Amino acid sequence: MADEGLLYRRLWFFCYVKVACMLRLFMDVIVLNNATLESFLNIDKHIMFHLWKPAVRCCWCNKQYLVRPHTRSVLTEQQMKSLYTLNGIPRPGHHTVYGTVITQFCLSQIKAKSFITTDNLDITMMITIIRACSPNLFNTLQQHFELIRTQRNELAHCETNGTMC
């Protein structure tokens, strides 16, 4: 008989892989509506930028409605770089700096990575994108996403002090 640790790892792998696969299919068909993730991310880069830099105004902000000075970032720089290239050339007058602080960021500097697919995303990133870019859809399915998150977390953090839960 296999030890509990091996059985646990098999269960974790099975659950995580199946859920990720189903969520990728959901993203491809329902959220992206069979468009490419690259085009979807380029269309929604304004929203995604403010998940990364919530306190920085961008050249697309006409009333600063997405700028939230005291809000913590949802996306890290590493996560943003996994979705976008961030080294484009800003348009004249679109990128402003006061001293060393960027006061307005030019979104022309951001472009979704070529050939990015949902296969490049983990469960957390997929749910974050759905929550931010398709809020009505997210709200409709929020209880299901919450179940996925709690079950994943329960399995991921189940083994403590060398004993199985």
C-alpha positions in Angstrom: 0.0 0.0 0.0 1.3 3.5 -0.9 2.1 5.8 2.0 -0.2 8.7 2.9 2.2 11.3 1.6 2.2 9.7 -1.9 -1.6 9.4 -1.9 -2.0 13.0 -0.8 0.4 14.2 -3.6 -1.6 12.2 -6.1 -4.9 13.8 -4.9 -3.4 17.3 -4.9 -2.0 16.8 -8.4 -5.3 15.3 -9.7 -7.4 18.1 -8.2 -5.1 21.0 -9.2 -4.6 19.8 -12.8 -8.2 19.0 -13.4 -9.4 22.3 -12.0 -6.8 24.3 -13.9 -7.7 22.5 -17.1 -11.4 23.2 -16.6 -10.8 26.9 -15.7 -8.6 27.3 -18.9 -11.4 25.9 -21.0 -13.8 28.3 -19.3 -11.5 31.2 -20.0 -10.9 30.2 -23.6 -14.6 29.7 -24.5 -16.6 32.0 -22.2 -14.3 34.8 -21.1 -12.1 35.2 -24.2 -15.0 34.1 -26.5 -12.4 32.2 -28.6 -10.3 35.4 -29.1 -6.6 35.2 -28.2 -5.5 35.9 -24.7 -3.0 38.3 -26.2 -5.7 40.5 -27.8 -7.9 40.2 -24.6 -4.9 41.4 -22.5 -4.2 44.3 -24.9 -7.8 45.5 -24.8 -7.9 45.3 -21.0 -4.3 46.5 -20.3 -5.7 49.7 -18.6 -7.5 47.6 -16.0 -4.5 45.2 -15.6 -2.1 48.2 -15.2 -4.0 49.5 -12.3 -4.1 46.1 -10.6 -0.3 46.4 -10.7 0.1 50.2 -10.0 -3.1 51.3 -8.4 -1.7 54.7 -7.2 -0.2 55.7 -10.6 -2.2 57.7 -13.1 -1.9 56.5 -16.7 -2.4 58.3 -20.0 -5.7 56.5 -20.5 -7.1 57.9 -17.2 -9.4 60.8 -18.0 -10.9 61.1 -14.5 -8.6 59.0 -12.4 -11.4 56.5 -11.7 -9.0 53.6 -11.5 -6.3 55.4 -9.5 -6.5 54.5 -5.8 -3.6 56.1 -3.9 -3.9 54.0 -0.7 -4.7 50.6 -2.4 -2.3 47.7 -2.3 -1.3 46.1 -5.6 -3.2 43.0 -6.7 -0.5 42.0 -9.2 3.2 41.9 -8.5 5.7 43.2 -11.1 6.7 39.5 -11.8 3.1 38.6 -12.5 2.7 41.7 -14.7 5.9 40.7 -16.6 4.5 37.2 -17.1 1.6 38.8 -19.1 3.1 41.9 -20.7 6.3 43.3 -22.0 6.9 46.6 -20.2 9.7 48.2 -22.1 7.9 49.9 -25.0 8.5 53.4 -26.1 6.2 56.0 -24.5 4.4 58.5 -26.7 5.5 62.1 -26.3 3.7 63.8 -23.4 2.2 60.6 -22.2 4.8 59.6 -19.6 5.6 62.2 -16.9 8.1 62.0 -14.1 8.5 64.4 -11.1 11.9 63.9 -9.7 12.2 60.1 -9.5 8.4 59.5 -9.2 6.3 58.5 -12.2 3.3 60.7 -12.1 1.8 59.4 -15.3 2.6 56.2 -17.0 2.2 55.7 -20.8 0.3 52.5 -21.6 2.0 52.4 -25.0 4.9 51.0 -23.1 2.9 47.9 -22.3 2.0 45.2 -24.8 0.7 41.7 -24.1 3.2 39.0 -24.7 3.1 37.5 -28.1 1.6 34.0 -28.3 0.5 34.0 -24.6 -2.2 31.5 -23.9 -4.2 30.4 -20.9 -1.7 27.5 -20.6 0.7 30.2 -19.2 -1.7 31.1 -16.4 -2.2 29.5 -13.0 -5.6 29.3 -11.2 -5.0 32.5 -9.2 -4.1 34.5 -12.2 -7.1 33.3 -14.2 -9.5 34.2 -11.4 -7.8 37.6 -11.0 -8.2 38.3 -14.7 -11.9 37.2 -14.6 -12.6 39.3 -11.5 -11.0 42.4 -12.9 -11.9 42.3 -16.6 -15.3 40.5 -16.5 -16.8 41.6 -13.2 -20.4 40.7 -14.0 -19.4 37.1 -15.0 -17.2 36.9 -11.9 -20.1 38.0 -9.6 -22.4 35.4 -11.1 -19.9 32.6 -10.5 -18.2 34.0 -7.4 -19.3 31.2 -5.1 -17.8 28.6 -7.5 -14.5 30.5 -7.7 -14.5 30.8 -3.9 -15.0 27.0 -3.6 -12.1 26.4 -6.0 -9.9 28.8 -4.0 -10.7 27.4 -0.6 -10.4 23.7 -1.7 -7.1 24.4 -3.4 -5.8 26.3 -0.3 -7.0 23.5 2.0 -5.2 20.9 0.0 -2.1 23.0 -0.4 -1.8 23.7 3.3 -3.1 20.5 4.6 0.2 18.9 5.6 1.4 20.6 8.8 3.8 19.3 11.4 4.5 16.2 9.4 1.0 14.9 9.8 -1.8 14.7 7.3 -5.1 16.4 7.9 
